[in-house]
Amino acid sequence: MEKKLVSLSPPISLSDVEPNGTSSNHHSNRNCTIENFKREFYPIVYLIIFIWGALGNGFSIYVFLQPYKKPTSVNVFMLNLAISDLLFTSTLPFRVDYYLRGSNWIFGDLTCRIMSYSIYVNMYSSIYFLTVLSVVRFLATVHPFRLLHATSIRSAWILCGVIWLFIMAISTILLNNGSELKGNVTSCLELNSNKVMKLKTMNYIALVVGFLLPLCILSICYLLIIRTLLKVEVPESGLRLSHRKALTTIIIALIIFLLCFLPYHILRTLHLIMWKAGKCKDKLHKAVVISLALAAANSCFNPLLYYFAGENFKDRLKSALRKGHLQKKKCSFPVCTQLKKETRV
């Protein structure tokens, strides 16, 4: 059961709460109609996200790792974002099983702890990678020579390492609480009523540092890019390639923020403010469930960013597809059979 609380960012002790909408009293939870809704909603949605996210991000990683003459810092950030998404989607089958079993966890305490940890590490690492990616695009467009060191490959890998370490370290608090035996079932990802006040405080910190600050930075980059484009004389053919890619990157990042992360952070905050043990607010709970699914779906939308705004991504993609086609053509069944015969002779 995913109590909305868990959505708190790195500093949040979320592992007890994901958008459940039920109290820590398991029997009381069973009386809430939201339980049936989650059982029907989560497995289908998580399965779709798993298939789409695993294929999209797995293939994107393959494309990014293809040898290319000119590596860029932008692709470094996108590669790390794709890795984060792929790691997260690999945990979704466990969630699907949990809800199909009526919120009964069978995979052990450690795995339960990792479930909460994974979704928030992915959520906030995605937010930071998208933000840094947009800032780098902006700097490379507006100050291409003055800030070359900030967009170097080495600096990109160092910054990615800092982001990973920062979010993973602060999120370790989510590993403190695991599964809990309640009656004849084992619950996981439920709200602990004894920690509501602590979770509220952590939620506000996560809301500001993990979401509002990056959103403000993204918005400022967008406005400054627009301002730059209005000042620069643009060729008749349209925007210069660098400007177009910078603008595309920021626009897609803003769409992901507004569609995937904004509803969840708003509803999570409302959920924590209005939550009371033993009371079921079905409409709010269902809204939180849907918003968490949208937050998880960011891993499905990010491959669109790679395709439309990635540096040389389309060229790498064509090269990878061409290589695969040639290998398949060379080794079609009759040919391979003939080659084997010739080798034996």
Wavefront OBJ file of the C-alpha trace (Angstrom):
o trace
v 0.000 0.000 0.000
v 1.594 3.158 -1.071
v 0.920 5.883 1.394
v 1.363 9.194 -0.173
v 3.790 10.163 2.508
v 6.499 8.111 1.049
v 6.770 10.515 -1.742
v 8.969 12.713 0.291
v 12.268 13.418 -1.238
v 15.637 12.255 -0.134
v 15.321 13.588 3.365
v 11.945 12.006 3.880
v 11.225 8.944 5.915
v 8.980 7.753 3.209
v 9.417 4.101 3.452
v 6.360 3.804 5.653
v 4.007 5.626 3.418
v 3.051 5.632 -0.132
v -0.252 6.851 -1.452
v -2.281 4.504 0.533
v -4.719 6.683 2.079
v -5.201 4.314 4.941
v -4.063 4.291 8.506
v -1.497 1.934 9.958
v -4.363 -0.173 11.215
v -4.495 -2.799 8.523
v -8.012 -3.955 9.291
v -9.255 -0.386 9.186
v -7.583 -0.036 5.822
v -9.468 -2.983 4.459
v -12.732 -1.125 5.030
v -11.696 1.670 2.686
v -12.892 1.339 -0.882
v -9.509 2.678 -1.978
v -8.073 -0.805 -1.400
v -10.078 -2.272 -4.267
v -9.199 0.710 -6.443
v -5.483 0.229 -5.840
v -5.739 -3.485 -6.519
v -7.310 -2.770 -9.899
v -5.349 0.372 -10.809
v -1.737 -0.162 -9.741
v -0.988 -3.564 -11.367
v -2.167 -2.448 -14.809
v -0.451 0.932 -14.711
v 2.799 -0.341 -13.215
v 2.938 -3.149 -15.757
v 2.548 -0.659 -18.625
v 5.229 1.611 -17.125
v 7.521 -1.388 -16.637
v 7.256 -2.574 -20.258
v 7.460 0.881 -21.820
v 10.112 2.190 -19.424
v 12.326 -0.909 -19.618
v 12.253 -1.022 -23.412
v 12.599 2.739 -23.927
v 15.370 3.326 -21.412
v 17.164 0.051 -22.076
v 17.365 0.819 -25.775
v 18.339 4.451 -25.044
v 21.251 3.271 -22.909
v 22.327 0.975 -25.745
v 22.243 3.914 -28.167
v 24.159 6.217 -25.789
v 26.871 3.597 -25.364
v 27.440 3.299 -29.111
v 30.897 4.644 -30.068
v 30.676 8.110 -31.561
v 33.233 10.608 -32.751
v 32.120 13.464 -30.504
v 30.869 12.671 -26.980
v 29.065 15.506 -25.190
v 28.197 16.408 -21.600
v 24.504 16.458 -22.525
v 24.605 12.758 -23.380
v 26.357 12.034 -20.068
v 23.426 13.511 -18.136
v 20.904 11.739 -20.352
v 22.716 8.425 -19.929
v 22.586 8.745 -16.133
v 18.914 9.701 -16.311
v 18.188 6.604 -18.416
v 20.120 4.393 -15.975
v 18.099 5.799 -13.072
v 14.845 5.087 -14.908
v 15.881 1.550 -15.880
v 16.852 0.695 -12.299
v 13.503 1.969 -11.065
v 11.406 0.137 -13.638
v 13.108 -3.109 -12.617
v 11.381 -2.833 -9.216
v 7.862 -2.445 -10.613
v 7.076 -6.179 -11.022
v 7.409 -6.501 -7.228
v 4.842 -3.746 -6.752
v 2.516 -5.371 -9.273
v 2.670 -8.653 -7.366
v 2.073 -6.887 -4.045
v -1.167 -5.249 -5.145
v -2.396 -8.306 -7.012
v -2.099 -10.197 -3.726
v -4.276 -7.614 -1.985
v -1.392 -5.678 -0.424
v 0.393 -8.750 0.918
v 4.208 -8.642 0.703
v 6.041 -11.953 0.162
v 9.539 -10.832 -0.873
v 11.106 -10.205 2.506
v 11.892 -7.193 4.655
v 14.976 -5.956 2.788
v 13.202 -5.920 -0.570
v 10.339 -3.965 0.990
v 12.767 -1.301 2.194
v 14.302 -1.059 -1.267
v 10.875 -0.460 -2.880
v 10.290 2.878 -1.148
v 13.927 3.810 -1.520
v 13.950 3.160 -5.256
v 10.953 5.278 -6.224
v 12.194 8.333 -4.386
v 15.793 7.997 -5.519
v 14.474 7.814 -9.085
v 12.040 10.688 -8.635
v 14.533 13.145 -7.206
v 17.501 12.033 -9.276
v 15.296 12.544 -12.353
v 14.344 16.003 -11.133
v 17.968 16.973 -10.579
v 19.252 15.448 -13.815
v 16.531 17.199 -15.813
v 17.328 20.477 -14.074
v 21.093 20.226 -14.582
v 20.543 19.147 -18.179
v 18.439 22.240 -18.835
v 20.950 24.540 -17.137
v 23.842 23.075 -19.155
v 21.866 23.511 -22.366
v 21.164 27.101 -21.382
v 24.789 27.866 -20.501
v 26.103 26.246 -23.675
v 23.735 28.383 -25.721
v 23.952 31.748 -23.974
v 27.589 31.593 -22.785
v 29.240 29.004 -25.064
v 32.831 30.172 -24.595
v 32.825 31.722 -21.138
v 31.593 28.509 -19.452
v 33.167 25.749 -21.516
v 34.589 24.080 -18.383
v 31.073 23.710 -16.962
v 29.987 21.667 -19.964
v 33.037 19.408 -20.299
v 32.704 15.615 -20.189
v 34.780 15.350 -17.023
v 32.697 17.989 -15.229
v 29.515 16.225 -16.331
v 30.581 12.885 -14.844
v 31.700 14.546 -11.608
v 28.386 16.369 -11.294
v 26.437 13.164 -11.997
v 28.443 11.414 -9.293
v 27.662 14.199 -6.818
v 23.942 13.998 -7.627
v 23.883 10.212 -7.195
v 25.791 10.322 -3.902
v 23.732 13.207 -2.515
v 20.324 11.682 -3.256
v 21.255 8.108 -2.354
v 22.880 9.174 0.905
v 20.009 11.366 2.077
v 17.466 8.754 0.989
v 19.019 6.054 3.170
v 16.569 7.112 5.879
v 13.937 5.374 3.770
v 15.658 2.068 4.476
v 14.894 2.283 8.216
v 11.413 0.806 7.997
v 10.436 -2.350 6.208
v 7.616 -4.861 6.093
v 5.308 -5.514 9.024
v 3.253 -8.577 9.862
v -0.380 -7.671 10.494
v -2.665 -10.582 11.069
v -2.246 -13.118 8.302
v -0.693 -10.688 5.806
v 2.586 -8.787 5.559
v 2.171 -5.105 4.746
v 4.717 -2.905 3.036
v 4.848 0.799 2.116
v 2.191 1.808 4.609
v 1.798 5.000 6.577
v 2.987 4.817 10.164
v 0.664 6.998 12.230
v 3.390 7.507 14.846
v 5.563 9.375 12.333
v 3.034 11.692 10.716
v 4.432 14.881 12.280
v 7.982 13.960 11.320
v 6.866 13.139 7.795
v 5.086 16.483 7.472
v 8.289 18.331 8.325
v 10.324 16.225 5.930
v 7.696 16.717 3.241
v 8.033 20.494 3.416
v 11.819 20.226 3.120
v 11.499 17.841 0.175
v 8.866 20.027 -1.433
v 11.118 23.077 -1.382
v 14.538 21.536 -2.031
v 13.485 18.587 -4.148
v 10.815 20.168 -6.320
v 10.125 23.912 -6.031
v 13.777 24.970 -6.279
v 14.464 22.880 -9.419
v 11.156 24.048 -10.919
v 12.133 27.689 -10.348
v 15.537 27.084 -11.957
v 13.874 25.449 -14.965
v 11.419 28.322 -15.312
v 14.207 30.907 -15.138
v 16.196 29.033 -17.808
v 13.119 28.960 -20.016
v 12.505 32.697 -19.660
v 16.171 33.539 -20.259
v 16.299 31.334 -23.362
v 13.196 33.057 -24.726
v 14.735 36.431 -23.962
v 17.957 35.452 -25.741
v 16.065 34.218 -28.793
v 14.176 37.498 -29.031
v 17.444 39.430 -29.005
v 19.371 37.261 -31.458
v 18.832 37.618 -35.171
v 17.483 34.270 -36.275
v 18.086 32.969 -39.814
v 15.075 32.684 -42.070
v 15.253 28.902 -41.883
v 14.404 29.074 -38.194
v 16.153 28.834 -34.853
v 19.798 27.961 -34.737
v 20.306 24.302 -33.878
v 21.793 25.003 -30.441
v 18.962 27.366 -29.518
v 16.344 24.950 -30.766
v 17.786 22.046 -28.780
v 18.095 24.145 -25.638
v 14.509 25.316 -25.935
v 13.271 21.787 -26.700
v 15.128 20.368 -23.695
v 13.679 22.911 -21.285
v 10.144 22.644 -22.671
v 10.104 18.838 -22.408
v 11.594 19.022 -18.903
v 8.913 21.520 -17.846
v 6.171 19.287 -19.273
v 7.531 16.320 -17.301
v 7.694 18.465 -14.153
v 4.136 19.757 -14.530
v 2.608 16.449 -15.612
v 4.498 13.930 -13.474
v 5.883 15.707 -10.411
v 3.655 18.701 -9.680
v 0.378 16.788 -9.051
v 2.134 14.316 -6.777
v 3.849 16.938 -4.622
v 0.653 18.961 -4.239
v -1.520 15.958 -3.399
v 1.085 14.423 -1.117
v 1.217 17.630 0.883
v -2.583 17.811 1.095
v -2.689 14.167 2.101
v -0.293 14.719 4.994
v -2.101 17.840 6.158
v -5.563 16.248 6.065
v -4.640 12.725 7.114
v -6.304 11.350 10.233
v -5.998 7.803 11.526
v -9.049 5.663 10.906
v -10.633 8.052 8.399
v -10.855 7.274 4.706
v -11.013 10.152 2.249
v -11.629 8.118 -0.864
v -11.458 10.908 -3.439
v -8.213 12.321 -2.097
v -6.716 8.863 -1.706
v -7.567 7.910 -5.275
v -6.101 11.189 -6.504
v -2.875 10.428 -4.625
v -2.729 6.937 -6.114
v -3.098 8.345 -9.623
v -0.529 11.086 -8.962
v 2.039 8.543 -7.729
v 1.518 6.555 -10.907
v 2.127 9.733 -12.921
v 5.314 10.379 -10.968
v 6.481 6.838 -11.731
v 5.599 7.361 -15.403
v 8.338 9.979 -15.789
v 10.595 7.063 -16.731
v 8.405 6.537 -19.822
v 8.521 10.161 -20.969
v 12.268 10.709 -20.639
v 13.129 8.698 -23.810
v 11.187 11.340 -25.748
v 13.656 13.886 -24.406
v 16.586 11.806 -25.658
v 15.112 11.491 -29.130
v 14.067 15.101 -29.649
v 16.803 16.894 -27.700
v 19.673 14.415 -27.374
v 23.055 15.353 -28.818
v 23.565 13.213 -31.936
v 20.996 10.758 -30.566
v 19.199 10.364 -33.895
v 22.508 9.752 -35.677
v 23.513 7.174 -33.067
v 20.083 5.558 -33.344
v 20.323 5.301 -37.132
v 23.838 3.899 -36.841
v 22.719 1.280 -34.297
v 19.716 0.263 -36.397
v 21.832 0.122 -39.547
v 24.417 -2.010 -37.793
v 21.739 -4.388 -36.519
v 20.143 -4.590 -39.954
v 23.458 -5.369 -41.643
v 24.295 -8.063 -39.118
v 20.875 -9.611 -39.558
v 21.202 -9.436 -43.321
v 24.666 -10.982 -43.264
v 23.490 -13.759 -41.049
v 20.146 -14.607 -42.581
v 19.386 -18.296 -42.236
v 20.496 -19.520 -45.690
v 23.677 -17.470 -45.598
v 24.651 -18.560 -42.099
v 24.027 -22.186 -43.057
v 26.193 -21.808 -46.153
v 28.967 -20.144 -44.160
v 28.954 -22.964 -41.670
v 29.268 -25.516 -44.453
v 32.163 -23.629 -46.043
v 33.890 -23.412 -42.670
v 33.639 -27.144 -42.189
v 35.123 -27.768 -45.654
l 1 2 3 4 5 6 7 8 9 10 11 12 13 14 15 16 17 18 19 20 21 22 23 24 25 26 27 28 29 30 31 32 33 34 35 36 37 38 39 40 41 42 43 44 45 46 47 48 49 50 51 52 53 54 55 56 57 58 59 60 61 62 63 64 65 66 67 68 69 70 71 72 73 74 75 76 77 78 79 80 81 82 83 84 85 86 87 88 89 90 91 92 93 94 95 96 97 98 99 100 101 102 103 104 105 106 107 108 109 110 111 112 113 114 115 116 117 118 119 120 121 122 123 124 125 126 127 128 129 130 131 132 133 134 135 136 137 138 139 140 141 142 143 144 145 146 147 148 149 150 151 152 153 154 155 156 157 158 159 160 161 162 163 164 165 166 167 168 169 170 171 172 173 174 175 176 177 178 179 180 181 182 183 184 185 186 187 188 189 190 191 192 193 194 195 196 197 198 199 200 201 202 203 204 205 206 207 208 209 210 211 212 213 214 215 216 217 218 219 220 221 222 223 224 225 226 227 228 229 230 231 232 233 234 235 236 237 238 239 240 241 242 243 244 245 246 247 248 249 250 251 252 253 254 255 256 257 258 259 260 261 262 263 264 265 266 267 268 269 270 271 272 273 274 275 276 277 278 279 280 281 282 283 284 285 286 287 288 289 290 291 292 293 294 295 296 297 298 299 300 301 302 303 304 305 306 307 308 309 310 311 312 313 314 315 316 317 318 319 320 321 322 323 324 325 326 327 328 329 330 331 332 333 334 335 336 337 338 339 340 341 342 343 344 345
